[in-house]
Amino acid sequence: MIANDLLNEDVSDFATRLEAMTSDEVFASMSLLEKHSEDDASDREGTLSLITLVEEEIERRFPGQMLTPYRDWKKDQL
């Protein structure tokens, strides 16, 4: 999956899909979107809105932990 695929998807469809994703899939989506947002992309606003959706999903799954589970996952990927 590439970030452009996520950006071309309907936001409500993406939000629904997020709920069904495994934690690894959610974290991988966040990683892709973060990398894409760091590019000199003209679609930065769309990317940031999807990042917000993913952040909200992580918070829903891991209440009160903010993005700690995602950061831990990123460290394990190195």
C-alpha positions as CSV (number, residue, x, y, z in Angstrom):
1,M,0.0,0.0,0.0
2,I,1.2,3.5,-0.8
3,A,0.1,6.8,0.7
4,N,-1.4,7.9,-2.6
5,D,-3.8,4.9,-2.4
6,L,-4.9,6.1,1.0
7,L,-5.3,9.7,-0.2
8,N,-7.4,8.7,-3.2
9,E,-9.8,6.7,-1.0
10,D,-13.0,8.2,0.3
11,V,-12.4,9.5,3.8
12,S,-15.5,7.8,5.3
13,D,-14.4,4.5,3.6
14,F,-10.9,4.9,5.1
15,A,-12.3,5.6,8.5
16,T,-14.5,2.5,8.3
17,R,-11.6,0.4,7.1
18,L,-9.4,1.7,9.9
19,E,-11.8,0.1,12.5
20,A,-11.3,-3.3,10.9
21,M,-7.5,-3.1,10.6
22,T,-5.2,-4.9,12.9
23,S,-3.0,-2.7,15.1
24,D,0.0,-3.4,12.8
25,E,-2.0,-2.3,9.8
26,V,-3.1,0.9,11.5
27,F,0.5,1.6,12.6
28,A,1.8,0.9,9.0
29,S,-0.8,3.3,7.6
30,M,0.4,5.9,10.1
31,S,4.0,5.4,9.1
32,L,3.2,5.7,5.4
33,L,1.2,8.9,5.9
34,E,3.9,10.4,8.1
35,K,6.5,9.7,5.5
36,H,4.3,11.1,2.8
37,S,3.6,14.3,4.8
38,E,7.4,14.9,5.0
39,D,7.6,14.9,1.3
40,D,7.1,18.1,-0.6
41,A,3.5,17.0,-1.4
42,S,0.8,19.3,-2.7
43,D,-1.8,17.2,-0.9
44,R,-0.4,17.9,2.6
45,E,-3.8,19.0,4.0
46,G,-5.4,15.7,2.9
47,T,-2.5,13.8,4.4
48,L,-2.7,15.6,7.7
49,S,-6.5,14.9,7.9
50,L,-5.9,11.2,7.4
51,I,-3.1,11.2,10.0
52,T,-5.6,12.7,12.4
53,L,-8.1,9.9,11.7
54,V,-5.4,7.3,12.4
55,E,-4.3,9.1,15.6
56,E,-7.9,9.0,16.8
57,E,-8.1,5.3,16.0
58,I,-4.9,4.6,17.9
59,E,-6.3,6.6,20.9
60,R,-9.6,4.6,20.7
61,R,-7.7,1.3,20.8
62,F,-5.2,2.4,23.5
63,P,-7.0,4.9,25.7
64,G,-4.8,7.3,27.6
65,Q,-1.6,6.1,26.0
66,M,-1.5,8.8,23.3
67,L,0.8,7.5,20.5
68,T,3.1,5.5,22.7
69,P,2.0,2.1,21.2
70,Y,2.7,3.5,17.7
71,R,6.1,4.9,18.8
72,D,7.0,1.5,20.3
73,W,6.0,-0.2,17.1
74,K,8.2,2.1,15.1
75,K,11.2,1.4,17.3
76,D,10.6,-2.4,16.8
77,Q,10.6,-1.8,13.0
78,L,14.2,-0.6,12.9
